Amino acid sequence: MRKGEHPNIRSLRDLSDSGLPFISRDRHSGTRILFNLLLKQQGLAEASINRSAQPEFTHTAIAAFVASGMADVGFGGNTPTCLSGQ
């Protein structure tokens, strides 16, 4: 998420309930597997997240999608998000 936006999103449940556009990694990436595991631990279905139809293949691409406003939320590594000011 871009800094300062959507302060009410504090959990995966909040994200699920919000319907905010989410950009995710490809289904075979470790990041995507981890995210889906976190959803499952919270009792949330993968389909409860408003995912973009097009998955991205790098953490940097996720950060760029969010920084450009093409998605409100993404799940990726810390370094690319810091570099893009998120």
C-alpha positions in Angstrom: 0.0 0.0 0.0 1.2 3.5 -0.6 2.2 5.3 2.6 -0.7 7.1 4.3 -3.4 5.5 2.2 -6.1 3.2 3.6 -5.2 3.5 7.3 -8.2 1.3 8.2 -6.5 -1.7 6.5 -4.7 -3.4 9.3 -5.3 -7.1 8.7 -6.0 -9.6 5.9 -9.6 -9.6 7.0 -9.7 -5.8 6.5 -8.2 -6.2 3.1 -10.7 -8.9 2.1 -13.6 -6.8 3.3 -12.4 -3.7 1.5 -12.4 -5.0 -2.0 -9.3 -2.9 -2.8 -7.5 -3.9 -6.0 -4.7 -6.2 -5.2 -1.8 -7.2 -7.4 -0.3 -10.6 -6.7 2.7 -12.6 -7.7 2.4 -15.6 -10.0 0.9 -18.7 -8.5 4.2 -20.6 -8.4 6.2 -17.9 -6.5 7.1 -18.4 -2.8 5.6 -15.0 -2.0 2.2 -16.1 -3.5 2.3 -19.4 -1.6 3.1 -17.6 1.6 0.3 -15.1 1.1 -2.2 -17.9 0.4 -1.0 -19.7 3.5 -1.6 -16.5 5.6 -5.1 -16.2 4.1 -5.8 -19.8 5.0 -4.6 -19.3 8.6 -7.0 -16.4 8.9 -9.9 -18.4 7.6 -10.1 -16.5 4.4 -10.5 -17.9 0.9 -8.1 -16.8 -1.9 -11.2 -15.6 -3.8 -12.0 -13.1 -1.0 -9.1 -10.9 -2.3 -9.8 -8.6 -5.2 -6.8 -9.8 -7.3 -5.8 -8.4 -10.6 -6.3 -10.8 -13.4 -2.6 -10.4 -14.4 -0.1 -11.7 -11.9 3.4 -10.1 -11.7 6.7 -12.0 -11.6 8.9 -9.8 -9.5 8.7 -7.9 -6.2 9.8 -4.8 -8.1 6.8 -5.1 -10.5 4.5 -5.4 -7.5 5.9 -2.2 -6.0 5.6 -0.4 -9.4 2.0 -1.4 -9.8 1.1 0.0 -6.4 3.3 3.1 -6.8 1.6 3.9 -10.1 -1.9 3.5 -8.7 -2.7 0.5 -10.9 -3.4 -1.4 -7.7 -4.0 -0.3 -4.2 -2.3 -3.2 -2.4 0.4 -5.8 -3.2 2.4 -8.3 -1.2 6.1 -8.5 -1.9 9.6 -7.9 -0.6 10.6 -5.0 1.5 13.5 -3.5 -0.6 11.5 -2.7 -3.8 8.7 -1.1 -1.7 11.2 1.1 0.2 12.9 2.1 -3.0 9.6 3.2 -4.5 8.7 5.2 -1.4 5.9 2.9 -0.1 
